Amino acid sequence: MNEPDHFERLGLPRRFSLDTAEIEREYLARSRALHPDFHQLGASGEQSASLEMTARLNEAYGVLRDSCKRAEYLLMLEGGPSAGEQKEMSPEFLEEILELRMAIAELEDAASKAGMEKKLKARRQAMLDEVAVDFAKLESGGQRTTLLKSLRQKLNALKYVQNLLRDLQ
């Protein structure tokens, strides 16, 4: 029998667009049932199993509640290329990222940093919206190979924006 994936662990459909409140609800319900405190009086095997299942549930929750991690995970489940397998980015995009990195290095006051953060968060959200569209097309039977490659390229670009946001902090 195959090991359940993160979606199955939380009883959620395998898709990108998920309600974060639903993810939280399913996680809390399952974590209460699996929590090792409820298995203290059980056999040591039962306690070990409870700890193992709780760890896997926590991992599933950590991945699925984060849109970027969920997209990466779902792309992997769908058999899409990894970041290592498809690295190429357009020179224009890389130049833009370099310019943004230099602009971030020159920011001096909190208001400027807040403005840049707002701009980058909006960019990240727009990119996630594009990822959602591609995953929806994939679910509805769209051109699989093309969509998987497109998703990989978008997720690679998204990592650059995520890193800029991190560097801004």
N, C-alpha and C positions, 0 to 999 in steps of 0.2 A: 504494500500500500504506500502511495506517495505521501510525503510530508505535506501538510497543508501550507498554503502560501499565506502571506500576511492578510490578504483580504478574507480568506476562509477563516483564519484565526479570529477575526473580529466579526464574522458573519455579514460581511459587506459584499456588494457586487464588485466584480473585477472591472473597474473603470476609473478613469482619471477624475471625472467630476463627481465629487462626494461632498456631502454636507458635513462641515467640521463638527457641528453639534451631534450629528448621528455617530460620527467616529468616536467622539468622547463618550456618548451614552453606551455604545456597544463595548468600548474598552472598560468602562467602570463596571458594567454588569458582569462581564466575564472575569475581571480581576477580583471582584468580590467572591465569586464562586471558586476561583482557583487559589486564592490567597493562602499562603502556607500557614497562617494563623488558624485557619479552619481545619487544618490537617495535623495539628500538633499531637493529637492523641492516636493518630494512625500509625501504621507500620512505617519503618524507616524508608522502605521503597515508595510508599505513598507520599511521604514528605519530600523525598528527592524528586519524584515525578511532579509534585506540586511546584517545587522551586523551578524546575526546568520549564514547565509550561508557563509559569509566571514570567520567567525571563524571556521566553519567546513571544508572549503576549505584549510585554513591554517593548520589545524590539519592533513588533508589528505596529504598535501604536506610534512609536517614534518615527517610523518611516511614513505611515499613512497620514499623519496629521500635518506633515510638512509637504506642501505642494510640489516643491522641487524634488525632494526625495521620493515622493509617490510617483512622479513622472519617470524618474530614473528607474525605479523598481518595476513599474509597469512596462516600460520599454524593454527591460531585460526579460520579463516574463513573456512578452510578445515575440522574443527572438530578435530584437533589433540590435544594431551594431553598438558596441561599447564605445566609450570615449576614446579608448586606445586604438580601436579599429578604424574610427573615422574622426580624424583630427582636423582636417583642413577647414579653415575659416577664410572668409573673403578678406583681401587686403584692406578694403575700405572699412570693414568692421573693426579689424585690428588697429587700424590707424585711429578710428574714432575712440576706441578704448584707451589707446595711448594718450590721446588728447584729454580725455576725461581724467585719466590718472594724473597727468600734469596739472590740470585745473584743480584737482583735489589737493595736490601738494601745495598749491599756492593759496588755498583758502586760509584766512586768518581769523575770522570772527565766527561766533556761534550762529549768527543769522545766515551767513553765507553757507556754512556747513548744513544748516537746516534746509536751505533752499536746494542745495545739491542732493541731499538725502531724499527730499520730496520728489525731485526730478527722477532720481534713480529708482525709487520705489514705484513710481508711475510706469517707468520703462519696464521694470520687472513684471508688473501686473499685466501690461500689454503683451509681453512675451508669453506669460503664463496663459493668457487668453488665446493666443495663437496655438499654443501647445494643446489646449483643451479642444480647439476646433479640429486639429489633426487627429487627436485621439477619438473624437466623435466620428470623424470620417472613417477611421480604422474600424470602429465598432460596427458601422453601417456597411462594411464590405468594400471600402474604397481600395484604391491601388496600393496594396500592402507594402511592396518593396519601396516604392517612392515615398510613402508616408513614414515608414520606419526610418529612412535616411533623412527625411525632412525633420522628423522629431529629434533625431540625434543631433543634427546641426543646430536646431533651436535650443536644445538642452545644453550644448557646448557653449553657445552664446550666452545663455542664461547664467552659466557659471561665472563668466567674466563679469557680468553685472552684479551678481551676488558677491564676488570678491571685491568689487569697487565699494559696495555698501559696507562690507566688513572693514575695508581699509579706512573708510570714512569715520568709523567709530574710533 
